[in-house]
Amino acid sequence: MLANTDIQYLEKKYFEILSDLFSRNLGEIITQIYSQESIITPSATAKSNTIEHSVENIVEGIIFSQLGWKVCSLPVSSDSCFEVGDAIVNIDAKSIKDTDGDATGNKVNLQRTQTSYSHGRTISFTGTGHTRTWEPKLKTYEKHKIFGEIPNLTYIFKAIYSNTNLVEELYLISIPHGQLYNIFKDDILQKGRDRYNGAPTLGNIRFLTDEIIKKRGQGWRVKLLFKRK
């Protein structure tokens, strides 16, 4: 198990690598997102959020082609998962409409497989007549035959779109590792979009990015990559 300072060093190290990569390739990323407008035969089953899957594919493709990171197939991981030696880098692409509360309130909604925060600790949320708990499925560490015990790190590529533009804003976000609960506490969490259906455990959780960067020395965890002017 690593010290908290070592975990944060790795989180920042790979955040800076990803930030540099996406910043250098903004033109390509945005052009590829808009490429769907060239297809004049829309799908009858297309979702209202038309860029959701394209953003995921674009982000994964740029990482694989330019960084050469090895894709990691874990039973429990984010949508895109890479083995980088001293860590497992989990990356999820989130696309949100500009009028959505998660966009206006600077929030990001994650599934249980997408974050290790706060692994080994049950967090409770009280609703009307019921209490639900949050327990992530992503492990804080994986045991590697060559590298030993290495941490799972979580990053979010967040794209905000509108009725008029497929890209309004792009962000890179570092979600704190589950071991760092004593630094961030419950302050950075809010109950997710999972409606109560009798299940005691929440299927997803919201991270409040404004609260994350309020913590001392954590301002680097959110970077605005692009904003339409």
Contacts in CASP RR format, 6 or more apart in sequence:
PFRMAT RR
TARGET T0000
AUTHOR 0000-0000-0000
METHOD contacts of the structure
MODEL  1
MLANTDIQYLEKKYFEILSDLFSRNLGEIITQIYSQESIITPSATAKSNT
IEHSVENIVEGIIFSQLGWKVCSLPVSSDSCFEVGDAIVNIDAKSIKDTD
GDATGNKVNLQRTQTSYSHGRTISFTGTGHTRTWEPKLKTYEKHKIFGEI
PNLTYIFKAIYSNTNLVEELYLISIPHGQLYNIFKDDILQKGRDRYNGAP
TLGNIRFLTDEIIKKRGQGWRVKLLFKRK
1 141 0 8 1.000
1 149 0 8 1.000
1 179 0 8 1.000
2 10 0 8 1.000
2 151 0 8 1.000
2 179 0 8 1.000
4 179 0 8 1.000
4 180 0 8 1.000
4 182 0 8 1.000
4 183 0 8 1.000
7 151 0 8 1.000
7 177 0 8 1.000
7 179 0 8 1.000
7 180 0 8 1.000
8 177 0 8 1.000
8 180 0 8 1.000
10 86 0 8 1.000
10 87 0 8 1.000
10 151 0 8 1.000
10 153 0 8 1.000
11 153 0 8 1.000
11 174 0 8 1.000
11 176 0 8 1.000
11 177 0 8 1.000
11 221 0 8 1.000
12 174 0 8 1.000
12 220 0 8 1.000
14 84 0 8 1.000
14 87 0 8 1.000
14 89 0 8 1.000
14 153 0 8 1.000
14 155 0 8 1.000
15 155 0 8 1.000
15 172 0 8 1.000
15 174 0 8 1.000
15 220 0 8 1.000
15 221 0 8 1.000
15 223 0 8 1.000
17 67 0 8 1.000
18 63 0 8 1.000
18 91 0 8 1.000
18 155 0 8 1.000
18 172 0 8 1.000
19 172 0 8 1.000
19 223 0 8 1.000
19 225 0 8 1.000
21 62 0 8 1.000
21 63 0 8 1.000
21 66 0 8 1.000
21 67 0 8 1.000
22 29 0 8 1.000
22 59 0 8 1.000
22 62 0 8 1.000
22 157 0 8 1.000
22 170 0 8 1.000
22 172 0 8 1.000
22 225 0 8 1.000
23 225 0 8 1.000
25 62 0 8 1.000
25 66 0 8 1.000
26 170 0 8 1.000
26 225 0 8 1.000
26 226 0 8 1.000
28 62 0 8 1.000
29 58 0 8 1.000
29 59 0 8 1.000
29 62 0 8 1.000
29 170 0 8 1.000
30 167 0 8 1.000
30 170 0 8 1.000
30 226 0 8 1.000
32 54 0 8 1.000
32 58 0 8 1.000
33 51 0 8 1.000
33 54 0 8 1.000
33 55 0 8 1.000
33 58 0 8 1.000
33 159 0 8 1.000
33 166 0 8 1.000
33 167 0 8 1.000
34 166 0 8 1.000
34 167 0 8 1.000
35 54 0 8 1.000
36 50 0 8 1.000
36 51 0 8 1.000
36 54 0 8 1.000
36 166 0 8 1.000
37 166 0 8 1.000
49 95 0 8 1.000
49 97 0 8 1.000
49 161 0 8 1.000
50 166 0 8 1.000
51 95 0 8 1.000
51 159 0 8 1.000
51 161 0 8 1.000
51 166 0 8 1.000
51 167 0 8 1.000
52 93 0 8 1.000
52 95 0 8 1.000
55 93 0 8 1.000
55 95 0 8 1.000
55 157 0 8 1.000
55 159 0 8 1.000
56 79 0 8 1.000
56 80 0 8 1.000
56 92 0 8 1.000
56 93 0 8 1.000
58 93 0 8 1.000
59 80 0 8 1.000
59 91 0 8 1.000
59 93 0 8 1.000
59 157 0 8 1.000
60 79 0 8 1.000
60 80 0 8 1.000
60 91 0 8 1.000
63 69 0 8 1.000
63 80 0 8 1.000
63 82 0 8 1.000
63 91 0 8 1.000
64 71 0 8 1.000
69 82 0 8 1.000
69 83 0 8 1.000
69 84 0 8 1.000
69 89 0 8 1.000
70 82 0 8 1.000
70 83 0 8 1.000
70 84 0 8 1.000
71 80 0 8 1.000
71 81 0 8 1.000
71 82 0 8 1.000
71 83 0 8 1.000
72 81 0 8 1.000
72 82 0 8 1.000
72 83 0 8 1.000
72 88 0 8 1.000
73 81 0 8 1.000
74 81 0 8 1.000
74 88 0 8 1.000
74 142 0 8 1.000
76 113 0 8 1.000
76 137 0 8 1.000
76 138 0 8 1.000
76 139 0 8 1.000
77 88 0 8 1.000
77 90 0 8 1.000
77 113 0 8 1.000
77 138 0 8 1.000
77 152 0 8 1.000
78 90 0 8 1.000
78 91 0 8 1.000
78 92 0 8 1.000
78 113 0 8 1.000
78 114 0 8 1.000
78 138 0 8 1.000
78 154 0 8 1.000
79 91 0 8 1.000
79 92 0 8 1.000
79 93 0 8 1.000
79 114 0 8 1.000
80 90 0 8 1.000
80 91 0 8 1.000
80 92 0 8 1.000
80 93 0 8 1.000
81 88 0 8 1.000
81 89 0 8 1.000
81 90 0 8 1.000
81 91 0 8 1.000
82 88 0 8 1.000
82 89 0 8 1.000
82 91 0 8 1.000
83 144 0 8 1.000
85 144 0 8 1.000
85 146 0 8 1.000
85 147 0 8 1.000
85 150 0 8 1.000
86 147 0 8 1.000
86 150 0 8 1.000
87 150 0 8 1.000
87 151 0 8 1.000
87 152 0 8 1.000
87 153 0 8 1.000
88 142 0 8 1.000
88 150 0 8 1.000
88 151 0 8 1.000
88 152 0 8 1.000
88 153 0 8 1.000
89 153 0 8 1.000
89 155 0 8 1.000
90 114 0 8 1.000
90 138 0 8 1.000
90 152 0 8 1.000
90 153 0 8 1.000
90 154 0 8 1.000
90 155 0 8 1.000
91 154 0 8 1.000
91 155 0 8 1.000
91 156 0 8 1.000
91 157 0 8 1.000
92 110 0 8 1.000
92 114 0 8 1.000
92 154 0 8 1.000
92 155 0 8 1.000
92 156 0 8 1.000
92 157 0 8 1.000
93 156 0 8 1.000
93 157 0 8 1.000
93 158 0 8 1.000
93 159 0 8 1.000
94 108 0 8 1.000
94 109 0 8 1.000
94 156 0 8 1.000
94 157 0 8 1.000
94 158 0 8 1.000
94 159 0 8 1.000
95 158 0 8 1.000
95 159 0 8 1.000
95 160 0 8 1.000
95 161 0 8 1.000
96 102 0 8 1.000
96 103 0 8 1.000
96 158 0 8 1.000
96 159 0 8 1.000
96 160 0 8 1.000
96 161 0 8 1.000
97 103 0 8 1.000
97 160 0 8 1.000
97 161 0 8 1.000
97 162 0 8 1.000
98 104 0 8 1.000
98 160 0 8 1.000
98 161 0 8 1.000
98 162 0 8 1.000
98 168 0 8 1.000
98 169 0 8 1.000
99 162 0 8 1.000
101 107 0 8 1.000
102 108 0 8 1.000
102 109 0 8 1.000
102 206 0 8 1.000
103 160 0 8 1.000
105 210 0 8 1.000
106 208 0 8 1.000
106 209 0 8 1.000
106 210 0 8 1.000
107 190 0 8 1.000
107 206 0 8 1.000
107 207 0 8 1.000
107 208 0 8 1.000
107 209 0 8 1.000
108 156 0 8 1.000
108 158 0 8 1.000
108 173 0 8 1.000
108 175 0 8 1.000
108 206 0 8 1.000
108 207 0 8 1.000
108 209 0 8 1.000
109 192 0 8 1.000
109 193 0 8 1.000
109 204 0 8 1.000
109 205 0 8 1.000
109 206 0 8 1.000
109 207 0 8 1.000
110 154 0 8 1.000
110 156 0 8 1.000
110 175 0 8 1.000
110 204 0 8 1.000
110 205 0 8 1.000
110 206 0 8 1.000
110 207 0 8 1.000
111 203 0 8 1.000
111 204 0 8 1.000
112 135 0 8 1.000
112 136 0 8 1.000
112 137 0 8 1.000
112 138 0 8 1.000
112 201 0 8 1.000
112 202 0 8 1.000
112 203 0 8 1.000
112 204 0 8 1.000
112 205 0 8 1.000
113 136 0 8 1.000
113 137 0 8 1.000
113 138 0 8 1.000
114 138 0 8 1.000
114 154 0 8 1.000
115 136 0 8 1.000
115 138 0 8 1.000
115 154 0 8 1.000
115 175 0 8 1.000
115 178 0 8 1.000
115 205 0 8 1.000
115 207 0 8 1.000
116 136 0 8 1.000
116 138 0 8 1.000
116 139 0 8 1.000
116 140 0 8 1.000
116 152 0 8 1.000
116 154 0 8 1.000
116 177 0 8 1.000
116 178 0 8 1.000
116 179 0 8 1.000
117 136 0 8 1.000
117 154 0 8 1.000
117 175 0 8 1.000
117 176 0 8 1.000
117 177 0 8 1.000
117 178 0 8 1.000
117 180 0 8 1.000
117 181 0 8 1.000
117 184 0 8 1.000
117 188 0 8 1.000
117 189 0 8 1.000
117 207 0 8 1.000
118 136 0 8 1.000
118 178 0 8 1.000
118 181 0 8 1.000
119 136 0 8 1.000
119 138 0 8 1.000
119 139 0 8 1.000
119 140 0 8 1.000
119 178 0 8 1.000
119 179 0 8 1.000
120 135 0 8 1.000
121 181 0 8 1.000
122 133 0 8 1.000
122 134 0 8 1.000
122 135 0 8 1.000
123 133 0 8 1.000
123 134 0 8 1.000
123 135 0 8 1.000
123 186 0 8 1.000
123 189 0 8 1.000
124 131 0 8 1.000
124 132 0 8 1.000
124 133 0 8 1.000
124 134 0 8 1.000
125 131 0 8 1.000
125 132 0 8 1.000
125 133 0 8 1.000
125 134 0 8 1.000
125 191 0 8 1.000
125 202 0 8 1.000
127 196 0 8 1.000
130 196 0 8 1.000
130 198 0 8 1.000
131 200 0 8 1.000
132 191 0 8 1.000
132 196 0 8 1.000
132 199 0 8 1.000
132 200 0 8 1.000
132 201 0 8 1.000
132 202 0 8 1.000
133 200 0 8 1.000
133 201 0 8 1.000
133 202 0 8 1.000
134 189 0 8 1.000
134 201 0 8 1.000
134 202 0 8 1.000
134 205 0 8 1.000
135 201 0 8 1.000
136 178 0 8 1.000
136 205 0 8 1.000
138 152 0 8 1.000
138 154 0 8 1.000
139 152 0 8 1.000
140 151 0 8 1.000
140 152 0 8 1.000
140 177 0 8 1.000
140 178 0 8 1.000
140 179 0 8 1.000
141 149 0 8 1.000
141 150 0 8 1.000
141 151 0 8 1.000
141 152 0 8 1.000
142 149 0 8 1.000
142 150 0 8 1.000
142 151 0 8 1.000
142 152 0 8 1.000
143 149 0 8 1.000
144 150 0 8 1.000
151 177 0 8 1.000
151 179 0 8 1.000
152 177 0 8 1.000
153 174 0 8 1.000
153 177 0 8 1.000
154 174 0 8 1.000
154 175 0 8 1.000
154 177 0 8 1.000
155 172 0 8 1.000
155 173 0 8 1.000
155 174 0 8 1.000
155 175 0 8 1.000
156 171 0 8 1.000
156 172 0 8 1.000
156 173 0 8 1.000
156 175 0 8 1.000
157 170 0 8 1.000
157 171 0 8 1.000
157 172 0 8 1.000
158 169 0 8 1.000
158 170 0 8 1.000
158 171 0 8 1.000
158 172 0 8 1.000
158 173 0 8 1.000
159 167 0 8 1.000
159 169 0 8 1.000
159 170 0 8 1.000
160 167 0 8 1.000
160 168 0 8 1.000
160 169 0 8 1.000
160 170 0 8 1.000
160 171 0 8 1.000
161 167 0 8 1.000
161 168 0 8 1.000
162 168 0 8 1.000
165 228 0 8 1.000
167 226 0 8 1.000
167 228 0 8 1.000
168 227 0 8 1.000
168 228 0 8 1.000
169 224 0 8 1.000
169 226 0 8 1.000
169 227 0 8 1.000
169 228 0 8 1.000
170 224 0 8 1.000
170 225 0 8 1.000
170 226 0 8 1.000
171 222 0 8 1.000
171 223 0 8 1.000
171 224 0 8 1.000
171 225 0 8 1.000
172 222 0 8 1.000
172 223 0 8 1.000
172 225 0 8 1.000
173 207 0 8 1.000
173 209 0 8 1.000
173 212 0 8 1.000
173 221 0 8 1.000
173 222 0 8 1.000
173 223 0 8 1.000
174 220 0 8 1.000
174 221 0 8 1.000
174 222 0 8 1.000
175 207 0 8 1.000
175 212 0 8 1.000
176 183 0 8 1.000
176 184 0 8 1.000
176 188 0 8 1.000
176 212 0 8 1.000
176 218 0 8 1.000
176 221 0 8 1.000
183 215 0 8 1.000
183 218 0 8 1.000
184 211 0 8 1.000
184 212 0 8 1.000
184 215 0 8 1.000
187 208 0 8 1.000
187 211 0 8 1.000
188 207 0 8 1.000
188 208 0 8 1.000
188 211 0 8 1.000
188 212 0 8 1.000
189 205 0 8 1.000
189 206 0 8 1.000
189 207 0 8 1.000
189 208 0 8 1.000
190 205 0 8 1.000
190 206 0 8 1.000
190 207 0 8 1.000
190 208 0 8 1.000
191 202 0 8 1.000
191 205 0 8 1.000
191 206 0 8 1.000
192 202 0 8 1.000
192 203 0 8 1.000
192 204 0 8 1.000
192 205 0 8 1.000
192 206 0 8 1.000
193 204 0 8 1.000
193 206 0 8 1.000
194 202 0 8 1.000
194 203 0 8 1.000
194 204 0 8 1.000
209 221 0 8 1.000
209 222 0 8 1.000
212 218 0 8 1.000
212 219 0 8 1.000
212 221 0 8 1.000
212 222 0 8 1.000
213 219 0 8 1.000
213 221 0 8 1.000
213 222 0 8 1.000
END
